[in-house]
Amino acid sequence: MARAWSLKARPQGMPKHTDFAMIDLDQSTLGAGEVRIANRWLSVDPYMRGRMNDVKSYVPPFALGEAMQGGAVGEVVESNDDGIKVGDMVLHMAGWRDEAVVPAAQVQKLPALDVPAQAFLGQLGMPGMTGYFGLLQVAEAKAGDTVFVSAAAGAVGSTVVQVAKAKGMTVIGSAGGAEKCAWVKSLGADAVIDYKSDVPVVKALGQAAPKGIDVYFDNVGGEHLDAALAHANMHARFAVCGMIDVYNSGAATQLKYLARLIGNRIQIRGFIVSDYMNRAEEFYKDMGGMLAAGTLKRQETVHEGLETMPDAFLGLFSGGNTGKMLVKV
Ligand SMILES: NC(=O)c1ccc[n+]([C@@H]2O[C@H](COP(=O)([O-])OP(=O)(O)OC[C@H]3O[C@@H](n4cnc5c(N)ncnc54)[C@H](OP(=O)(O)O)[C@@H]3O)[C@@H](O)[C@H]2O)c1
């Protein structure tokens, strides 16, 4: 019998282990056009916190008591579809479970790039695409720009750092703690801010970017966003990707420097990665080239076993990951 995690209760603030429950899935028969997948790798992502609230958003909330969804990579073990064979490795959205039965139309064979399968949940998958298109399309970053990126040791942020360096930009990252900051520096960042140190981000950014920043890639919101506003140059562009600082608290962000938008003609744009899914080929081609050239480094933080899904998910909010947070089934 397949097993899956379900949401038992909608979390208030930081989710608790008691908000999750394991359920059995009865999926013994395979319908026409369906495939059965033994999941090998499961993704936990910050956006899943939003799906735990019963509010209208760009993705529907998780239904209480039912199997949760999320990115997953697995091996096809049974197929009722001519295009998908037993043994194929595929990417799909029926995660949070050890075995999935889904229509073949909802799975994607892994692109032919020389990386391990789990990379398609991270740097070569949704988070990587988010960093890539957020930087180059949403923020319109170009060679010569000074880019500031928060959560720079995470899945999206570490991609932004490396793509920006590969494209000739100066990069300042921010991350929590000396070890993560050293890793971000090893990716090529010109300067790294430890936002957990005693120095306020606004002061540290002023020291790291004495000539100001042209681009801010926001993964965090709050104090980071305000510091970026404080040091934004004329015509700076902000790509607002995420605001993990407020996902659990829901607190209003105080922005002391917001009015700098006006005089400095700063552009702020939010985006969702799905806006760029139709450009996946372009992403694989360019990232594939950087991979082949040895420009991209990748790191994963791996939890072992389906039982550890809630731990892995909760770890995203306490900095438990360097690079992409994954669960190996
Ligand atoms: N718009 C989109 O389509 C899209 C798509 C994917 C992701 N996102 C967003 O992008 C951001 C990064 O996602 P990801 O998947 O790459 O996650 P991630 O960065 O791999 O993991 C989350 C990291 O955020 C940092 N963090 C947690 N709470 C924080 C806080 N209060 N202040 C500062 N940093 C904090 C932690 O690193 P430290 O140890 O450094 O604190 C943690 O490791 C999230 O906001 C996510 O929602 C948006």
The ligand as an ORCA input file, in Angstrom:
! r2SCAN-3c Opt
* xyz 0 1
  N       8.016     33.371     -7.334
  C       8.220     32.087     -7.607
  O       7.763     31.544     -8.614
  C       9.070     31.272     -6.648
  C       9.513     29.996     -7.009
  C      10.362     29.318     -6.120
  C      10.704     29.904     -4.912
  N      10.208     31.133     -4.598
  C      10.586     31.805     -3.355
  O      11.994     31.944     -3.365
  C      12.484     31.926     -2.036
  C      13.594     30.885     -1.924
  O      13.036     29.608     -2.179
  P      13.970     28.307     -2.210
  O      13.133     27.214     -2.702
  O      15.230     28.618     -2.884
  O      14.235     28.082     -0.658
  P      15.665     28.020      0.012
  O      16.265     29.388     -0.156
  O      16.404     26.849     -0.499
  O      15.331     27.732      1.532
  C      14.842     28.705      2.371
  C      15.991     29.535      2.997
  O      15.471     30.796      3.375
  C      16.231     31.314      4.442
  N      15.319     31.889      5.440
  C      14.324     31.270      6.107
  N      13.691     32.137      6.907
  C      14.322     33.334      6.745
  C      14.139     34.641      7.289
  N      13.168     34.889      8.191
  N      14.977     35.642      6.903
  C      15.963     35.410      6.006
  N      16.185     34.185      5.440
  C      15.364     33.183      5.804
  C      17.029     30.148      5.055
  O      18.406     30.358      4.769
  P      19.370     31.111      5.816
  O      20.005     30.045      6.643
  O      20.310     31.862      4.947
  O      18.488     31.972      6.669
  C      16.514     28.923      4.298
  O      17.517     27.971      4.083
  C      11.282     31.671     -1.135
  O      10.803     32.900     -0.664
  C      10.288     31.049     -2.077
  O       8.959     31.204     -1.658
  C       9.402     31.825     -5.440
*
